Amino acid sequence: MTAEARIVDRPDQRPVTVRTALREGAEFLSRLGVPGARLDAEVLLCRVLGCGRGKLFVAFESILGAEAMKQFHSLLRRRAQREPISYITGHREFWSLDFDVTPQVLVPRPETELLVEVALDILGKRRSSSRILEIGTGSGAIAVTLATQRVEVEIWATDLSAGALEVARHNARRHAVEERIHFLQGDLFDPVRHWGEGFFHLIVSNPPYVPRRELEVLSAEVRNWEPRLALDGGEDGLDFYRRIFFAGDVFLAGGGYVAFEIGADRGAEVLPVLEQQGGYLPGTVYYDYAGRERVVAARKLR
């Protein structure tokens, strides 16, 4: 009997408590090598029961009905295929905000919150309203978060994927900032070319930065499920930095800033691309809470 059959089949039809279902679900995922098996089982059962983890623990001895067990097993099978937990639940927390996510977008990650921190620090230095351009908005997590934190900003958010923009627009509506974010479909700066030179005060992006040769060694959750378009940074992972840095200064106002997420500890590779462009002051590398290089920011020369 396979590991999957052992979790799905229960020939004697005995009632199952929340405690037992969680234990068996976690053991099932663990046997198949799924990382964070216990937590994932808890999240999936919460999804089925429509409750938070706190209430789940209080209900340990409650009996699960047959339909709830069926739904739980269905979600466990999806997770066993390494489908990201956020795609299964349809949600991901970012900056303490709840975002809808689908396979059309990358799952927002905690390390990207550093990019938001850096952007907010840059905006805090300005005494007037700011126009922001986000390139490759995906779920809209960065643009929406910035809009919730700074009421004086107006944001233009571009993405090549129509599906991603649909998700981003939905998230903007959920957090009541849709009136201050313009979502535009197109490649990099193409959708905003008519706004003219020097229009934006800040350009932010979490661009594709995985070297093409490394795509196949990513975790199964990323490699098999997340959109390749949002991952593939070209042969050396720097293609989008080159394109953004060399074209971006046309759209950036004098004294404006660029701020980008980078692959872990790749500052020494990204900074020379910025320096080659020649239109910026020396860039600054910011470290995430794991002590790894994660964001590069620079100010445009006046």
N, C-alpha and C positions, 0 to 999 in steps of 0.2 A: 504494500500500500504506500502511495506517495505521501510526501509531507503535506501536499495540498489536500489530498483526500482525507487525511486525518483531521484536518481542521474543518473541513466542510461537512463531512459525513458524521452523523450521530445516530446510529441504527436504533438505539434503545429509546430515543426521543425523550430522554430525561430533561426536566426543566434545567435551565442554565442561569446562574446568577451573573451579575455584572462582573464580579471578581473572577469567576471561572472563565468567562468569555475573554476578559482582558488577558488573563494568564495564557490561555490557549492561543489567542491571537498573537501575543508577543512571542511565544515559543515558535509559532509557525513562521513568522517573519524572520526570527533569529536563525532558524534552521536553514533558511534560504539565503542567509548572508545579508539581509537588509540592515543597514546601520540605524541605530536609534529605534530598535524594534518596539520596545515598551512604550516609548513616547508616541510613536506612530500609531500603535494600537489604541492608545487612549484618545488621540485626536480623532481617529476614524470612528470610534464608538461615540464620542461626543457629537460628531457629525450626524450619526444615525439618530441619536436620542434628542438632538437639538438642545444640548446643555453645555455648560462650561465644565472644565476639568474639576473644579471645586465641588460641584454638585454630583459629578460622577463618583467621586470618592465617598461621598455621603451615602450614595445609593449602592454600595458594594454588594449588599445581600439581596437587592431587588432581582426579580426574575425577568429575564428578557423574553419577549414574545417571539413566536416563530418568524414573523415578518421582519422584526428587528434583527434577529440572527441572520436571516437571509441577506439583508442589506449589508450587515457587518461583514459577512463572508465575501460578498461581492467586492466591497472596498478593499478588503485584505488581499484578494486575488490581484486587484489592480496594482496595489503597492508592491506585491511580490514580483510584478513585471517591471519594477523600478520606476513606475510612473511617479513623478514628484508629488509629495503629499499636498502641496499647494494647488496642483492641477486637480487633484481628486476632490479636495474640499472647495476649490474655487476662490480661496482667500489667502492673503499673506499680510502679516503686520509689518509696517515700515514706519519708523518715526512715531510709533504708538498710534498710527492710523491704520484702519483696515482697508486693504485694497483688493478689488476683484482681480483675479489673474486667470488666464486661459493659456492653452498651448500656443497661442499667437504671440505671446510675449515672454521674455525672460522672467524668471521668478526674482522679485526684488530681494537683495541680499543685505545683511546688516552692515557689511563693510562699505556699501554705497552711502550709508548715512554720513560717513565722513565727508563725502563730496557736498552733501547738503550743508554740513557744518561750515565748511570752508566758504561756500557760496553765501551763506548767511553772514559770515564775518566780513566778507567783501562788501555786501550790501549795507552792512552796518556803518561802513565808512562814508557812505554817501548821505547827503543831507536832503536829497530830493528824490522824486520817484525814479524808478529804474525800469528800463526795458531789457528783458532777458530773452535770449535765444537758447533753447535746448535742442540739441541735435540727437536724434534717435531716442525719442521719448519712451517707446515701449509701452509699459503699463501706465505711464504718466506719473509714476511714484515721485520722481524728482520735481517735476513741474508743479504737481498738485501740492506737494509738501511745502515748497517755497511759497506758493500762493497762500497757503493757510498761515504761514508764519510772518509774511510781510504783505500787509494790505495795500501798500503803495506800489507794488510791482505789477507790471503787465508782461505776460509771457507769450512767446511764439514757440511752439513745440512741433518739430518736424519728425516724420518717420516715413520710410519707404513702404511700410506695410499698412495697407488699409485696415486689416484685421486688428493690428496693434492700436491704431488710432481710434478704432471703435471702443476698445477696452479703455483707453486713456480718457476718452470723452465721458464714458460712463463713470469712471472714478472721479473726474472733475465735478460731475453733477452730484455724485454722492457726498462730496465734501463742500459743495456750494461755492465753488470757485470757477465755474465754467465761464462766467462772464469776463474773467480776466486772463483766460488762456485761449490762444488761437491755435487750434490743431490743424496742421497742414501736411498733406502728403507729397513726398518727393525726396530726392536724393540730396542729403546734406543741406547746402545753402540755396538750392534751386527754388524752393517755394517762397523765399523771402528776398529774392534778387530785386524785386521792384520797390523795396523799401528804401533802397539807396545806400550810399556809403556812410559809415559812421553812425548807423542807426541804433545799435545795441550797446548797452553799458556792460553787459556780462554775457559770455557764451559758456555754457556748461554742456558736458556730454559724458556719458558712460559708453564709449564706442566699442565696437567689436575689437578685441585685442588678443585673442588666442591665436598663436602661430598655427598655420594650417597643419603643420606636421604633428601638432599636439592634440588636434581635435579628437583623434581616435583613442587617445589614452585618458580622456576625461571620464569622470564617473558615468555609469550607465544612465543615471537620472538626467544628466546634462547631455551626454552624447546622443542618446536615443529619443529624447523628448523635447528638449528646448530648441527654439528656432535657430538653425545653423546660420541664418542671415545675421543674427545678432551676436554671433560668436566669432566668426571667421575674420581675423584681422590681417589676412594675407600671409605670405610666406614667412615673414618675420614678426607678424603681429603689429606692425607699425603703420600699415597702409592708411588707416583713417586718421592717425595723428598727422601724417604728412599732408593729407588733403585738407584737414581742418586748419592746421597752422598756416599753411601757405595761402589759403583762400580767406581765412577768418578775419585777418586784419582789415580787409576791405569793409567789412560790415561792423567792425568794432570802433566805437568812438575813442578818441584820444584819451588816454588815461584809463580806458576800460580794461576789463580782466577776462582772461580765459581760465577755466578750471575743469580738469578732466580726471576721471578715474583711470588708473593704469593697472596693468597686471602686477601682482605682488612682486615688490623689489625690482621693478624695471625702470626706475627713475633714471639710471645711468644710460639707458637706451632712448628714453623719450626726450630727455632734456636736450641732447644734441640736435634732435629734429627741430625743436623750438628755436635753438640758437642759430641754426642754419637759415631760418626764415628771416631773422635779423630785425624784426619790427617790435621786439619785446625786451623788457628789462629781464635780467637773469631770473629764471623760474625758481619756485620754491617747491620742495617735496614735503608732503605731509604723511605722517605715519598713522596707521590704524591702531586699534587697541591691542592687536597681537604684535605690535612692534614692526610691522612690515610696511614698506613704501606703498602707498595706495592712491594718492592724489597729487597731481602737479598743477600749480597755478602760476600765472604770470601776468604782469601788467603791460599794456601796450604803451610804447613810447608816444609822447605827444607830438 
